[in-house]
Amino acid sequence: MKLLKLAPALLATSLFCHAQPLSFTRLPASGAAPSARLDGTIAYDPQTRQLYLFGGQGAGLLNDTWSYSLEAQRWTEVATTGTRPPARLGQTLIFDPVRRRLIVFGGQASGFFSDVWALDVATQAWQQLSRDEAGPSRRYGHSAVYDSVRDRMVISHGFTNAGRFDDTWAFEFATNSWRNISPSGTRPLRRCLHHAVYDPGRDQMFLYGGCASGFGPCPLGDLWAFDFRTGQWSERTGGVKPPARQHYGIVFDTVRDRLLLFGGGGSTILNDTWDFDPRTGGWAATPLTGAPPSARARHQGAFVADRGAAFFFGGQTAGDLTSELWMLAPPELMRPRFTALDIANAFTGDRGPASGPTSAAPGELISIYGRGLGPAEGVKAEFHAITGLLPVRLGDPGVSVTWNDIPAPLLYVRFDQINLQVPYELQRAASASVVVTVEGRSSDPVTVAIAATRPGLFPRVWNQDGTVNGPANAARAGEVVTLYATGQGVTVPESRTGGYPRDGYPEPAALTEVTIGGVPATVEFRGQAPGTAGVMQINVRVPPGLAPGIATVILTVGGAASRTTVAVL
């Protein structure tokens, strides 16, 4: 039986204190997904709330484009038009929010590139903005950031078989032209296999680590800042430092106001996480709750400010290439989220009275909508073959819901929706505290009033011959039609929470009445529907003499009502 889908509520962005620990979560990637790869660059579009992935190296060099919806937690390959950039690795990818496009620069295939390409995310069309060697020389393993103040991409350092570089260039989006902004004074040592991030609050670019073989150490562990206002480099030298590394993941966390560094290749492959606080000029190991991902290198990072979260994709683990996508964020962000307004009757979508608190009836089938409620792909429950009961834990990661600490039977779970039955054990309670738990993380409790009955009619009606009623298949006056409802409250005899009927068909304890077209209709049968939990079947006779047309059906159980329509011939 199909349950109705309502739009999930919006989640307000929260700010988190600087000292709050962070936690890694591997995001779902069921269905179509990008192949495992290294150097697969990612960038974020805040308007569509999607991460974008371009290129890298898997079984071969790649130039595919994928988007990952943070709402749906699903990958989709982007069907781009126009000429694609040649396949490559070691490129950079940034997002131009003014024109809503991805910008690819440089990289390596059989040779090296210094071309600039743009993918319009609205039209999905590629366009080449600048040819090779129109500005900086060809390179890979360089860094790139988006300078939001000056509307430009800034690239720095990198490598070709001719050697390593220490220059810095700006690509002006207004004119699609390059400008060399390398200072004449102090510069970071020539290097590659590093990254840079932009700190918008201080209008500076941080460049960290990498490899300077031929000119200096490999790997490196130094941190430099390029002040866009003065055009000068300065090294940040104080305090304890992370072990030197290359091929790491790094972002600038604008919510916590610091760099976040994860993993990379040093003397061994790493999976440590470090913070750099620009205010104090010091590094510190990031406090984590839970286990980090396995050690990896050549993964790529992006920061999503509206989530307060860093994302890391792909790379080389100790075993093989991976296409894993990990989120690093305060644990609060990873908890399931919903409100009382996200709780609805599963058949009608009704959310209780227009005034007063959200309510639910014992035994009612309801839907909870929200965020972080379960796996990316929906999981349907089945009755246990021996007990005839629905599970109270479902999906991977495991999802459970309690009402006043009583586990609720689950019918369906997905990242944005849970369908469940309200436990009959709440029949004497005035309210219930509802908590959703996913993979050990629990939501804030949400209070729901408990009503004696809250009927909701399934929107379809079945004719006497078992066919679906409709204008082209109307019922005749005097015939019996079948309705299905949930929210009828406690039954006689008592129904089992989460169980289908085994002996007889329990009837609602409350008075049940039906009118069709404003005329009282004879109820021939009312009871728990076979093979269901929480569903009442009502067989009702269409009043003789009722005029042909579409008639309103009103079901009243214990004084609470629900309505649908029936076609009468």
ZAMI-742931 format. One record per residue: residue in three letters; z negated, y, x of N, C-alpha, C in turn. Coordinates in steps of 0.05 Angstrom, whole numbers, plus 5000, padded with zeros to 4 digits. Layout:
REM residues N
ALAZYXZYXZYX ...
END
This chain:
REM residues 569
MET500049765017500050005000500050255018 LYS501950425014502250665031500150875023 LEU498750975043496751185038497951455046 LEU497151665032498351925035497552055061 LYS499252205073498852335098498552635094 LEU496352745103495853035101495953155129 ALA496653415131496753545157493953565169 PRO493653495194490953515207490253805211 ALA487653855211486654135214487054225243 LEU487354485246487654595273485054585288 LEU485254555314482854545331482654805346 ALA480354935343479955185357479355125386 THR480455295404479955255432477155345439 SER475755185455473055255464473155315493 LEU471355485502470955545530468655395540 PHE468755315565466655135577465455275601 CYS462955215605461555335627462655225653 HIS462255375675463455305701462255045711 ALA459754995707458454765719458754505703 GLN460054515680460254285663461854065677 PRO460853815677462353595689464953545674 LEU466853415688469353345676469653045674 SER471552955658472052675654475052615653 PHE475852395665478652315663479052135639 THR481352175625482151995604485151935607 ARG485851675607488651595608489751625580 LEU491951775577493151835551494951605543 PRO495151555517496951335507499851395514 ALA501251185517504151205522505650965511 SER504950895486506350665473509150755464 GLY510850555460513650615452515250705476 ALA517350865471519050965493517351125512 ALA517851105538516351245558518051265583 PRO517551465600519051485625518351255643 SER520251195660519750975680517751065701 ALA516450875714514650935735516151075758 ARG514851275770516251435790514251595807 LEU515251685830513751885846515352145845 ASP513952365851515152635851516352705824 GLY515452595802516352675775514852925768 THR516253155769514853415765514453475735 ILE512153605729511453665701510753955698 ALA511254055674510554335666509954335637 TYR508554555627507554555600508754795584 ASP509554735559510454935540508254985520 PRO506855215521504655255502505455285473 GLN507955365469508855415441509055155426 THR510254945438510554685425508354495432 ARG506654575450504454415460505454145471 GLN507554175488508753935500508853965531 LEU508253745544508753725573511653635577 TYR512953735597515753655604515753525631 LEU517353325635517653175659520553175668 PHE521053225694523853215704523853055730 GLY525852865731526652745756524652595771 GLY525052565798523452415815524852165825 GLN523351975835524551725846523051485835 GLY524551305823523451055813525050825827 ALA526450665812528250475824530450615839 GLY531050855831533051025845532251315840 LEU533951495848533451775843534051845814 LEU532552025802532652075773533252365767 ASN534452415745534852695734534452695704 ASP532852515694532252515665530052715659 THR529852785633527852975623526452855600 TRP523852875600522152765579520152975569 SER519352955544517253125534514952945524 TYR512453045527510152905518508653085499 SER508453005473507053165453504053115456 LEU502553325461499653295462498453235434 GLU499853325413498853275386499352975379 ALA501752885382502452605374501852405396 GLN501352495421500852325443503152125446 ARG505552235448507952065449510052195467 TRP511352025483513652115499516252105483 THR517952295489520652295477522652375499 GLU524752225503526752305522528452535510 VAL528752745525530252985516533252935519 ALA534652945497537552905498538953175505 THR539053225531540053485541543053495539 THR544053745538546953795538547653955563 GLY550253965569551154105593550853925617 THR551654035640551453885665548553875675 ARG547653635680544853615690544753685720 PRO542453765730542153785759542553505771 PRO543653485795543853225807541053095810 ALA540952835809538452685812537152755839 ARG534452765839533152845864530152775863 LEU528952805887525952785889525153025906 GLY522453085906521453305922522053575912 GLN523053595887523653855874521153985863 THR521354225854519254355839520154415811 LEU518254435792518854495764516754685755 ILE517554915743515755095730516755155702 PHE515055285686515955365659516055665657 ASP518355765648518756045643518056105614 PRO515656215608514856245580516256475565 VAL517356655580518756885568521356785554 ARG522856615568525356515557525156225548 ARG522856115550522155845542524155645554 ARG523955615580525755435594524355325619 LEU525255085627524354955651526055055674 ILE524855095697526255185721525954975743 VAL528154865752528154665774529254795799 PHE527854755822528854855847528654645869 GLY530854625884530754465909530454165905 GLY529654035927529353745927531253605946 GLN531253345944532853185963534152955949 ALA536652895957538052645949539152535975 SER541852495977542952426003542852656022 GLY542752896011542353146027540053296014 PHE540053556019537953726009539153945990 PHE537454045972538354255953536654505956 SER537954735949536554985945537655125920 ASP538654965901539755065876537555125856 VAL538155285836536355345814537655275788 TRP536155125771537155035745535155105724 ALA536155155699534455225677535155045653 LEU533154935640533554785615532154935593 ASP533755035574532755165550531554955532 VAL528854975527527554755512528254775482 ALA529254995473529955015445532754895440 THR534654965457537354855454537854595469 GLN536054535488536154295505538654305522 ALA539554545530541954575546541254655574 TRP542554515594542154585622544054805630 GLN543154975649544855185660544155225689 GLN546055235707545455295735545255595739 LEU543055685750542555975753543256065781 SER543155895801543755975828544655735844 ARG546655775861547855565877546055515902 ASP546655295916545355245941545755465961 GLU543655525976543655725998544356005988 ALA543956065963544356345954541956515962 GLY539756385970537356515980536156356002 PRO533956215996532656046017534455816024 SER533955706048535555476057534755236041 ARG536355026043535854776028533254656038 ARG531754526018529154416026528154236004 TYR526154076012524553925992521653936002 GLY519853835985516953835992515854115995 HIS517054305982516154585982514154625958 SER513354865953511754935930513055155914 ALA512255175888513355385870511355445849 VAL511155705842509355795820510955995803 TYR509956035779511056255762509156495764 ASP510256715773508756965775509157115748 SER507157105731507357205704507357515704 VAL506257645724506157935725508958045730 ARG510457915748513058025757515457865746 ASP514857665729516957505716518857385737 ARG517757215754519357105776518156835784 MET519756675798518856435811518456495841 VAL516256405852515756445880515556165893 ILE517256125914517255865928516355915957 SER515155705970514255745997514355486012 HIS514955516039514855286058516855066050 GLY516454826060518254606054519454486080 PHE521454306076522454146098525454076093 THR526954056115529453906116529453756142 ASN531653606147531853466172532353666195 ALA532553926189532754126210529954226218 GLY527954146203525254236210523654326186 ARG521354446191519554546169519754846169 PHE518954966145519155246141516455376136 ASP516255636140513855786133514656046118 ASP517056046106517956286092517156276062 THR517256516049516556536021518656706007 TRP519656615984521856745970521156775941 ALA522256985929521957035900524657025886 PHE524856865864527256865848526757025823 GLU528157255821527757445799529257345774 PHE527857295753529157195729530857405715 ALA530157655718531757865704534557885715 THR534857815741537557845754538557575765 ASN537057365763537757105774538557135804 SER536857275818537457325847534957275863 TRP535357215889533157155908532457405924 ARG529857415932528957615951526957495970 ASN527357535995525457436016523057606017 ILE520757496011518257646011516357546032 SER517457406052515757306074514557536090 PRO511957536094510657756109511257726139 SER511057946153511557946182509057856197 GLY506757856184504257786198503557496196 THR501057436192500057166192501157006168 ARG501956756174502956576153501656306157 PRO501456146135500655876139502555726157 LEU501555536172503155366190505555246175 ARG507855216188510155086176509354816165 ARG510254746141509354496129511054416105 CYS510554176095511754076071509753886057 LEU510653766035509053576020506353686011 HIS506453946004504054095995504654195967 HIS502754335955503254475929501954755931 ALA502754925912501555185909501055225879 VAL498955385873498355455845497855755843 TYR498155865819497856155815495256205801 ASP493756395812491256495800491856765787 PRO492156765760492957015747490857225747 GLY488257145748486157345747486057515773 ARG486857395795486757535821489557605831 ASP491557525816494357575822494957475850 GLN494457215855494957095881495756805878 MET497056705899497956435900496356285921 PHE495256055914493855885933495755665942 LEU495755615968497355395980495455225996 TYR495654965991493654776004495054546018 GLY494054466041494654216054497554166060 GLY498253906060501053826066501253696094 CYS503653716105504253586130505753776148 ALA504753806173506053986193506953846218 SER507553586215508353436239510653576253 GLY510453586280512353726296511354006302 PHE509554116285508454376289505354376290 GLY504154156279501254146277500453886263 PRO497953886252496953636241498453536217 CYS498253286212499353156188497452926181 PRO495852936160495853146140494253396148 LEU494553606132493053856134490853876113 GLY488854036118486754086099486054376096 ASP487854556103487254836102488154956075 LEU486855176067487455316042488055606048 TRP490355696037491255976041491756106014 ALA491356376015491956535991494056755998 PHE496056775980498056985984497657185962 ASP496857425970496257645951498857775943 PHE499657755917502157865908502258165908 ARG499858295908499858585908500358695936 THR499258565956499658655984501858505999 GLY502558275989504658116002503657986028 GLN501057936030499957826055498457566050 TRP498557386071497157136070494357176083 SER492457016073489857006086488756726082 GLU487356616102486256346100483456356088 ARG482856156072480156116061478755896078 THR476755966093475755786113472855686108 GLY471355796090468455736089467755476077 GLY465455366086464155146072465354866078 VAL464254676063465154396064467954386052 LYS469654216064472454196055473053906047 PRO474953866029475853596023477153476048 PRO477353216049478853086071481753186070 ALA483053226093485753316094487653126079 ARG489753236068491553066052494253196047 GLN496153036038498753116029499452966003 HIS501553045990502352895966500152865945 TYR498553075941496353075922497153195895 GLY495353205876495753355852493753585851 ILE494753825843492954065842493854245820 VAL491954375807492454575786490454805790 PHE491055035777489055245776487955245747 ASP485355185745483955175719483155455711 THR484755575693484155855685481755875666 VAL480855655655478555655637475955655654 ARG475955485675473555465692473855645717 ASP476155775720476755965741476455835769 ARG477955625774477955495800480255305803 LEU480755225828482655015834481454745828 LEU483154565819482454285816484354115832 LEU483253955851484853795869484153505864 PHE486253335860485853055855487652875872 GLY486352685887487852475900489652575923 GLY491552405930493452465951493352265973 GLY494852315994494952136017493752276041 GLY491652146052490352246076490452026097 SER488051966108487851736125488251486109 THR487751506083488351296064489151426037 ILE489851266017490451385991487851445977 LEU487651685965485151795955485151805924 ASN482751805913482451875884480052045880 ASP479352215899477152395896478052655882 THR476252805871476853055857475053275868 TRP476353505874474853735886475453985871 ASP473554175871473854445860473854645883 PHE475454855881475155085898474655325881 ASP472355465885471555695870472355945885 PRO474356095876475256335890473056555892 ARG471156545874469056745874467156715897 THR466556455904464756405926466156325951 GLY468756255949470256165972469455895982 GLY468355725964467355465973468555235957 TRP468855005971469654755959467154605951 ALA467454435930465254245922466554015908 ALA465453775912466353545897465953595867 THR467953545851467853595822465953395809 PRO463953485794462153295780463753155758 LEU463752895758465252735739463352555722 THR464052515698462852305681464852085678 GLY464051835682465951615680467551585706 ALA469151375706470651305730473251465731 PRO474151535756476751665759479051465758 PRO481551555757483751365760483751235788 SER485351035791485650905817486851095837 ALA486551045862487651215883490651235880 ARG491651475886494551515883495451765899 ALA498051775904499351995918502052045905 ARG503252275911505852355900505852365870 HIS503552425858503352485830503552795827 GLN503852885802504353175797502353275776 GLY501553525778499553635760500553875744 ALA499353925721499854165706497254235691 PHE496654485687494354565672495054675645 VAL493554595625494054675597491654845588 ALA492055105588489855285582488755255554 ASP490555205534489555195507487954935502 ARG488054745521486354515520484054525540 GLY484254705559482254715580482354465597 ALA484754355601485054085613487254085633 ALA486853925655488853865674490153605668 PHE492753575673494253335669495653245695 PHE495452985700496752875724498452645717 PHE500952645727502952445719503952285743 GLY504252025739505751855757504551825785 GLY506351765804505651735832505651455842 GLN504751425867504551175881501651095883 THR500950865871498250755874498250565897 ALA495950435902495850235924497650005917 GLY498149955891499849725883502749795880 ASP503349995864506150045858506450325846 LEU508950395839509350645825508150625797 THR507450865786506250865759507451085742 SER507251055716508051275698505651355681 GLU503251305691500851385676500551685674 LEU499551775652498852055647495852075642 TRP494552225659491652255657490852545651 MET488852575634487752835628484952865641 LEU484453085654481853155666480853395651 ALA478653365638477553585621474553545616 PRO473253745606470453705598470253495577 PRO468253315578468053095559468253195530 GLU467253435525467353545498470153545486 LEU472153605503474953605494475953335486 MET474753125497475852855492474452725469 ARG472452855457471152735435472952755410 PRO472752565392474152585366473252845352 ARG475152965338474553215324475653205295 PHE473953275276474753315249472653475235 THR473253575211471353735195471153615167 ALA469353715151469053625124471553665108 LEU473153875115475553935101477853735108 ASP477353565128479353365136478853095123 ILE476953085104476352825090477552835062 ALA479252645056480752645031480752375018 ASN481052374991481552124976484152014986 ALA484251754994486651635007488951624987 PHE488551614961490651584942491851854933 THR490152054931491052304920491152534940 GLY489552504962489352724981487252934972 ASP485952884948483953074939481553084958 ARG480553324962478353364980475853464966 GLY475453374942473053434927473453684910 PRO471253794899471454024880472354274895 ALA473454454879474354714891472054864903 SER469654834891467254964902465254744908 GLY463554784927461554584934462454414957 PRO460754234967461354074991463453864986 THR464753775007466453535006464753304998 SER465853134980464352904970465952654972 ALA464652424970465852164969464051984953 ALA465251774942463751584925463451324940 PRO461251174936460950914948463350734941 GLY464450604962466650424958469350564958 GLU469450824958472050974957473650934983 LEU476250914980478050925003478651215010 ILE478051295034478551575042480251575068 SER481351805073482851865098481352085112 ILE480952055138479852265155482152355173 TYR482652615174484752725191483452895213 GLY484652905236483553065258485053015283 ARG483553015305484752985332483052795348 GLY484452635365482952445382481652215367 LEU482852145344481551945326482351655333 GLY484051615352484851335357487351325375 PRO488651095375491051055392493451205382 ALA495451225400497951375394499451235371 GLU499650975373501050815352498950725331 GLY499650755306497750665285497250365286 VAL494750295280493950015279492849955251 LYS493949755238493149675211491149445213 ALA489249445195487249225195488049005177 GLU486948765181487348535164484548425157 PHE484448305134481948165126481547925143 HIS479047875151478347645166478947395151 ALA480247195164481146955150478846805137 ILE476446815149474246655139472346825121 THR471547055131469647225116470947385094 GLY473547445096474847615077473947905079 LEU473047985103472148255107473948415126 LEU474148675122475548845140473948905165 PRO475148965188473649015212472249285211 VAL470149315226468849575229469449705256 ARG471049565272472049675297474949595299 LEU476649785306479549725305481049885326 GLY483149765337484949905356483949895384 ASP485749995402485150005430486150275440 PRO484350475445481450445448480150385421 GLY477850255422476450175398475450415382 VAL475850405356475150615338473050505318 SER470950665313468950595293468050845279 VAL467150815254466151045238463650955225 THR461551125227459051065213458351275192 TRP457151185171456051365150453051315148 ASN451551515156448551465159448051215175 ASP449551185197449250965216450150695204 ILE451350695181452450455169455450435177 PRO456250215190459150195198460950185173 ALA463150325174465050335152467350135157 PRO468249985138470649815142473049985146 LEU474749915164477050065172479649925162 LEU481550085152484049985143486350065162 TYR486050295175488250405192487050615210 VAL487950615236487050815255489450915271 ARG489551175276491551295293490351545304 PHE491651675324490451905337489752125318 ASP491152145295490652375277489652285249 GLN489152025245488451935218486851675219 ILE484851655202483351405198483151365168 ASN483951125159483451045131481250845131 LEU479250885113476950705113475750695085 GLN473750515082472350495057469450605062 VAL468650775043465850875044463950645037 PRO461950595053460150365047458750385020 TYR458650165005457250164980454250204984 GLU453250155008450350185014449350465011 LEU451250655007450450945004449951014975 GLN449950824957449750894928447251044921 ARG445151024937442651174930442351414948 ALA444251474965444051704983445251954969 ALA444052184975445152444965447352544983 SER447252465009449352555028449452355051 ALA451552385067451852205090452752365114 SER451852285137452652395162454852215174 VAL457352315176459652165184460252215214 VAL460452005230460952025258463251835265 VAL465251935279467551775289467051725319 THR467351485328466951415356469551275366 VAL470651385388473051275400472451225430 GLU472650975438472250905466469651015476 GLY467550995460464851075468464251365465 ARG466251535457465851815454465651875424 SER463452015416462952055388463452345380 SER464352385356464752655344462152785337 ASP462253035332459953165319459553045292 PRO457153015282456752915255457753115234 VAL458953005213459953175191458553075166 THR457353265151455853195127457753185102 VAL457552965087459152925063457252865040 ALA457552995017455952934994456752674982 ILE454952514972455552254959455452294929 ALA457752254916457952274887457951994875 ALA457051974850456951714837459751594834 THR461651764826464451684824466251914833 ARG468551854843470552054850473251924849 PRO474251864825476651704822479151854832 GLY480951694844483451794853485651594845 LEU487551674828489651494819491851484840 PHE492751234846495151204862497451324847 PRO499251474860501351624846503451454832 ARG503651194837505551034823504250874801 VAL505850824780505050664757506950424755 TRP505950194748507649954745507949874716 ASN510349804709510949714681509949434677 GLN510049344652509149084644510648864658 ASP513148904665514748704679514448704710 GLY512648884720512048894748513749094764 THR515649224750517349424764515849694764 VAL516749864782515550134784516550304762 ASN514750434748515450614726516650874737 GLY518650984722519851234729521751324707 PRO522851554709524651654688526951464681 ALA527951324702530151134697529150854690 ASN526550824690525350564684522750604669 ALA522950714645520650804630519350564615 ALA516750594609515350394593515650464563 ARG515650264546515750314517512950354506 ALA512750524486510250554472509250274462 GLY506750214466505649954459505549754481 GLU507049804503507049624526504649684544 VAL504049494562501849534581503049624608 VAL501749824619502449914646499949884664 THR500449864690498249814709497950044727 LEU495450134729494650354746492850244769 TYR492850384791490950314813489450564821 ALA486950534826485250764833483150684853 THR482050884866479750834883477751054877 GLY475251014885473151204880471651154854 GLN471750904844470450834818467450804821 GLY466450804845463550784849462650494849 VAL460050454844458850184846459950014823 THR459849754827461049564807459049364798 VAL459749224776458149004766460048764763 PRO459448534777457348514797458048684821 GLU456248704840456648884863458948784881 SER460748964887462948894906461848894935 ARG463148734951462348734979463748964994 THR462249105010463349315027465449185046 GLY467849285044469949185061471048905055 GLY470348805031471248535025472848514999 TYR474748334998476248294973474648114954 PRO475248124928473647964909474147664912 ARG471947514911472147224914471547074888 ASP469747184872469047064847469247274825 GLY471347274810471647474789472647734800 TYR472747934783473748204790471748414782 PRO469948494800467748684794468848934780 GLU467449014758468249244742466549484750 PRO467549734747465949964753463549974733 ALA461250044744458850074727459050314709 ALA460550514716460750754700462850714678 LEU462550874656464450864634467150944644 THR469250784635471950834644473650884619 GLU475151104619476851184597479551274607 VAL481651234591484351314598485651454574 THR486951674579488651804559491451814570 ILE493451784552496251814560497452004541 GLY498552224551499652434533497552554515 GLY495052564524492852674508491752484488 VAL492852244486491952044466490351824479 PRO487951764469486351544481488051284482 ALA487851144504489450894508487450664511 THR488250434502486550194503486650084531 VAL484250044543484049924570483849624566 GLU485849474575485949184571484449044594 PHE484449174618483049054641482349274660 ARG479949244671479149424693477449264712 GLY478149254737476649094757477849124784 GLN476349024804477349044832479848884835 ALA481949014846484548894848484448654868 PRO485848444862485848204880486848284908 GLY485548174928486448214956486048494967 THR484248654954483748924963480748974966 ALA480049184980477349284981477349574971 GLY475749634952475549914942477649994923 VAL479349814914481549894896481049774868 MET481149934847480849844820483549824807 GLN484049604793486449574777485749624748 ILE487349784734486949844706489549784691 ASN489349584673491649524655491149674629 VAL492949844621492450014598494950014580 ARG494450014554496750004535497650284528 VAL500250334530501350594522500950624492 PRO499750844483499150874454501750854437 PRO501650684416503950674398504650944386 GLY507150994383507951244371508151484390 LEU507551434415507651654435510551744438 ALA510952004439513652114441514852054468 PRO517451994469518751944495518552184513 GLY518552124539518452334559516452274581 ILE515752474597513852444619511052514608 ALA509252324607506652374596504552374618 THR502552554615500352564634498352344629 VAL497652204650495551994649493052104662 ILE490752094647488252184658486351954658 LEU485351884681483251674684480651814688 THR478651734672475951854675473951624680 VAL472551654702470451454709467851594714 GLY465851544696463351674699463451974697 GLY465252084682465452374678467252514698 ALA468152374720469952494739472752394734 ALA474852564737477452484728479552514750 SER481752364746484152384763486552354745 ARG488852454754491152444736493752374752 THR495552264736498252214746500152234722 THR502552134724504452144701505751864697 VAL506651824673508151584666510551654649 ALA512751514654515151564637515051374614 VAL515351484590515251334565517951354551 LEU518851124542521451104528521051124498 
END
